[in-house]
Amino acid sequence: MLIQILSIVCLFLAKDIACDSVEDISFLQDAIMKYSPALIKDLMTNRIEHTMEHIKSVGSSVGINQDQRSLCDIIHSSLNNLAQDIKSMDKDQVICIPKGINNFQKSMKYYITQFSLLIETFANQFEMLKTPILTQLTPDYLLNHLKAIDSSATKEKELINASLKGLAAYIEDVEIKANETTSSHSQKVFASSIVRQLRGLSNQVKDLSNQINPSNPSNYKSILTEILNQFKQYIDIFYRQFSMLAEIVTPDTVSSGVELSV
């Protein structure tokens, strides 16, 4: 439970970074037309360094996976390079004469655009990287597709088959991790438990497929939505926690009969 809470906190921190940076970017875009180049240069580097501190904090948090941690490192390094570029700008670019200001404004607009792109990349990718994309048929894709399709037996059947394929892809990956010799006892127990839960969902989808009534397929849309939401929750939990369980090496710390429920 604590790890899940910390993971949610990390996601909120990542979103806060994006929101704060949007405000910073808007302010800087207005400021370059109003204030001296030297002041803008200081403001820009201060905002970048402030953002770097937040990203470093997120990257060192418990509850994120290695891909998210690597993203934090990459964005932090890129922001640092951007800050160094601004600090090393030619003195001629910050002289308050018309030509100097125009050159400076052009340079700063470029740097602000780079800042914006880096933060946008961080915000979008951090959420996406919480689970690996093993197939196009991820829970999010399936849920979005389910909302968009018309209620017809044919389309419901197609989506049910797609859901089974998506579940199978993640079951296979979790099973591989459960059987790896390098996995700790706790990791193996945890992965095996998740496999059982995902197989249970797969069986529910198969049962749903056999029950579809061509004359009234819409009854099953809400059931499939609930199953896919559970699918999403299980794999989110698994990929957030699996690497952290490597540190738990004592078999007694986790019961081999543990079951998860969401």
VENPETA-V453543 format. One record per helix or strand of 2 or more residues. SS is the DSSP state (helix for helix, strand for strand). FROM is the first residue (numbers start at 0). TO is the last residue. If there is no record, write none. Layout:
SS&FROM&TO + SS&FROM&TO
//
This chain:
helix&1&30 + helix&36&58 + helix&65&86 + helix&90&93 + helix&97&127 + helix&138&147 + helix&152&178 + helix&184&210 + helix&216&240 + helix&242&246 + helix&250&252
//
